[in-house]
Amino acid sequence: MLFETLTADPPTSSGWFSSFLLALGAGTSGVLLLLPRDPLTPAFFRLHCWIGLGLAGISLAFRWPDFEGESAALWTAWLTAAYCGAVFLQILVADRPRLAGGFLITSTLAAAAALVLDGARIDSRPIDGRSITLGIDLVSAAFALGASNVAMLLGHWYLVGKDLPIGLLKRMIVALGVSIALRAIAPPLLTWAGGHTLPEGAAERPSEFLLGDGLFALMKVSLGILLPGALAWMSYQCARLRNTMAATGILYVALVFVLVGELISTYLVATLSLPW
């Protein structure tokens, strides 16, 4: 049957959307580790950490029932709370680079651990090699989401920081390109490493699968990888010419496509139990 509805077991925890929110928030703050504190101001770091804290706070609200759960759900809830606490402390001490950097590293590690365990939580299975590969896919998604968001916001920062070196923007665009390449390479490797199998009937009736469940995977590849990859290359060429306004506009469009692609990807992790 063509265009059959994606099937999934009834969720036993807070669901997949909380993982997407945490990946977006933690990615936005975590990617700051790639940027120097000078010549950027503490306000720049505070802004991105507030974004991370706000998104993770919403994710934590979704996960609140998980504090009464077991195993992966309970651990991810506490790790999400730990991320929120550490990133808030980073905001408070943003004027003290060394201390703020320590809190930023701590918050990033807490969020990464939560996302790794989210594979088991979303898949409603014990923590094992298969669920960990799903979690690693979520971590790579956080990298892509954070790189696209920070690159776009950094482009806007050049409007108020006229003396910022163009190398900072180029660095973030390169990070975006690397994250998109990782999103193209990681899914097949994680599928193989985790011993994942295609949904029932996909191998026997590939055309029906591609027009049904597989259509979402094709959308993720086209909207979340190919288009953002091309846009990242275009924005880098603009940055080379020091045209930060054009680069920022292109990065804004790239962010929209990455958001759509990773939203689809997280949904596929939950519904097909595949790191796509």
C-alpha positions in Angstrom: 0.0 0.0 0.0 1.4 3.3 -1.1 1.9 6.2 1.4 1.1 4.0 4.4 1.3 5.7 7.7 4.5 5.4 9.7 3.9 3.1 12.6 5.5 3.3 16.0 4.9 1.8 19.4 3.1 3.9 21.9 5.6 6.2 23.5 6.5 5.3 27.1 8.3 8.6 27.8 8.3 12.2 26.7 8.7 11.4 23.0 11.0 12.5 20.2 10.3 16.3 20.0 12.0 16.9 23.4 15.1 15.4 21.8 14.9 17.8 18.9 14.6 20.8 21.2 17.5 19.6 23.3 19.7 19.0 20.2 18.9 22.5 18.9 19.5 24.2 22.2 22.6 22.3 23.3 24.0 22.5 19.8 23.7 26.3 19.8 25.6 26.6 23.0 28.1 23.8 22.4 29.3 25.1 19.1 30.5 28.2 20.9 33.5 26.1 22.0 34.8 26.6 18.4 34.9 30.4 18.8 37.4 32.5 20.9 36.2 34.7 23.7 38.2 37.6 22.2 37.3 39.6 20.1 33.7 38.4 20.7 32.0 39.9 23.7 30.4 38.2 26.7 27.0 39.4 25.4 27.5 37.2 22.3 28.0 34.1 24.5 25.2 35.0 26.8 22.8 35.3 23.9 23.5 31.9 22.5 23.4 30.3 26.0 20.0 31.9 26.7 18.8 30.4 23.5 20.2 27.0 24.6 18.7 27.3 28.1 15.3 28.3 26.7 15.0 25.4 24.3 16.4 22.9 26.8 14.0 24.3 29.5 11.1 23.5 27.2 12.6 20.1 26.5 12.9 19.5 30.3 9.2 20.5 30.7 8.3 17.7 28.3 10.6 15.3 30.1 9.2 16.1 33.6 7.2 12.8 33.8 10.4 11.0 33.0 11.7 11.8 36.5 9.4 9.0 37.7 10.5 6.7 34.9 13.3 4.2 34.8 16.7 3.7 33.2 17.3 5.8 30.1 14.3 8.1 30.5 15.3 8.9 34.1 18.9 9.5 33.2 18.1 11.8 30.3 15.8 13.9 32.4 18.5 14.4 35.0 21.2 15.1 32.4 18.9 17.6 30.7 18.5 19.3 34.1 22.3 19.3 34.6 22.7 20.9 31.2 20.2 23.7 32.1 22.0 24.3 35.4 25.5 24.4 33.9 24.6 26.6 31.0 22.8 29.0 33.3 26.0 29.3 35.4 27.9 30.0 32.2 25.6 32.9 31.6 26.2 34.3 35.1 30.0 34.2 34.8 30.3 35.0 31.1 32.6 37.9 32.0 35.1 35.5 33.5 36.3 33.5 30.4 38.1 30.7 32.1 35.3 29.8 34.5 32.6 30.4 31.9 34.5 28.0 29.5 34.5 25.3 32.1 30.7 25.6 32.6 30.2 25.6 28.8 32.2 22.3 28.5 30.3 20.8 31.4 26.9 21.7 29.9 27.9 20.4 26.5 29.1 17.0 27.9 25.8 16.7 29.9 23.7 17.4 26.8 25.7 15.0 24.7 25.3 12.2 27.3 21.5 12.9 27.4 21.2 12.7 23.6 23.2 9.5 23.5 20.9 7.9 26.1 17.9 9.4 24.2 18.3 6.7 21.6 17.2 4.1 24.2 14.5 6.4 25.6 13.0 7.1 22.2 13.3 3.5 21.0 11.8 2.2 24.4 14.6 -0.4 24.7 17.5 -1.1 27.1 20.7 0.8 26.7 22.7 -1.2 24.2 24.8 -0.8 21.1 21.8 -0.4 18.8 20.2 2.4 20.9 23.6 4.1 21.4 24.0 4.5 17.6 20.6 6.2 17.6 21.8 8.5 20.3 25.1 9.3 18.4 23.0 10.2 15.4 21.1 12.7 17.6 24.5 14.2 18.8 25.6 14.7 15.1 22.2 16.4 14.5 22.9 18.7 17.4 26.2 19.7 15.8 24.5 20.5 12.5 21.7 22.5 14.2 24.1 24.4 16.4 26.5 25.2 13.6 23.8 26.5 11.3 22.2 28.6 14.1 25.4 30.1 15.4 26.8 30.8 11.9 23.6 32.7 11.0 23.6 34.7 14.3 27.3 35.4 14.0 26.6 36.9 10.6 24.2 39.3 12.2 26.8 40.2 14.9 28.9 41.8 12.2 26.3 44.6 12.0 27.2 45.7 15.5 30.8 44.6 15.5 32.3 46.3 12.5 35.9 45.3 13.5 35.3 41.6 13.9 37.7 39.6 11.7 36.1 37.8 8.8 37.9 34.6 9.8 35.4 34.0 12.6 32.5 33.8 10.1 34.5 31.7 7.8 35.3 29.3 10.6 31.7 28.8 11.5 30.7 28.3 7.9 33.4 25.6 7.6 32.0 24.0 10.8 28.6 24.0 9.2 30.0 22.3 6.1 31.7 19.7 8.2 28.6 19.1 10.2 26.5 18.6 7.0 29.1 16.2 5.6 28.9 14.3 8.9 25.2 14.1 8.6 25.6 12.5 5.2 28.2 10.0 6.3 27.0 9.1 9.8 23.6 7.5 9.1 24.9 4.6 6.9 27.8 4.0 9.2 25.6 4.0 12.3 23.1 1.8 10.6 25.8 -0.8 9.9 27.5 -0.4 13.3 24.3 -0.8 15.2 23.0 -3.8 13.2 19.9 -2.0 12.2 17.6 -3.5 9.6 15.2 -1.8 7.2 11.5 -1.8 7.9 9.6 -5.0 7.0 8.9 -5.1 3.3 11.4 -2.4 2.3 13.9 -4.8 0.6 11.1 -6.8 -1.1 9.1 -3.7 -2.3 11.6 -0.8 -2.5 9.4 1.3 -4.7 6.5 1.2 -2.2 8.9 1.9 0.6 10.4 5.0 -1.1 6.9 6.3 -1.8 5.8 5.6 1.7 8.1 5.7 4.8 11.2 6.2 2.6 9.8 9.5 1.3 10.6 11.1 4.6 14.2 9.9 4.3 14.5 11.3 0.8 13.1 14.6 2.1 15.7 14.6 4.9 18.6 14.1 2.4 17.4 16.7 0.0 16.2 19.4 2.4 18.6 18.7 5.3 21.8 17.8 3.5 22.0 18.7 -0.2 20.5 22.1 -0.1 22.2 23.3 3.1 25.5 22.0 1.7 25.1 24.1 -1.4 24.1 27.1 0.6 27.0 26.7 3.0 29.4 26.8 0.0 27.7 29.9 -1.4 27.9 31.7 2.0 31.6 30.9 2.3 32.2 32.5 -1.1 30.4 35.6 0.1 32.4 35.6 3.3 35.6 35.4 1.3 34.5 38.7 -0.4 33.7 40.1 3.0 30.1 40.5 2.0 28.7 39.5 5.4 25.2 40.7 4.7 24.8 38.3 1.7 26.5 35.5 3.6 24.1 36.0 6.6 21.0 36.0 4.3 22.2 32.7 2.7 22.9 31.2 6.2 19.4 32.1 7.3 17.9 30.0 4.5 20.4 27.2 5.3 19.2 27.3 8.9 15.6 26.8 7.8 16.5 23.8 5.7 18.6 22.3 8.4 15.8 22.7 10.9 13.3 21.0 8.6 15.8 18.2 7.8 16.7 17.4 11.4 13.1 17.6 12.5 12.3 14.9 9.9 15.5 13.0 11.0 14.5 12.9 14.7 11.0 11.8 13.8 12.5 8.9 11.7 14.7 7.9 14.7 11.6 7.6 16.8 9.3 5.9 14.2 11.7 3.6 12.2 14.3 3.1 14.9 17.0 4.0 12.3 19.7 6.6 12.6 18.5 8.5 9.6 
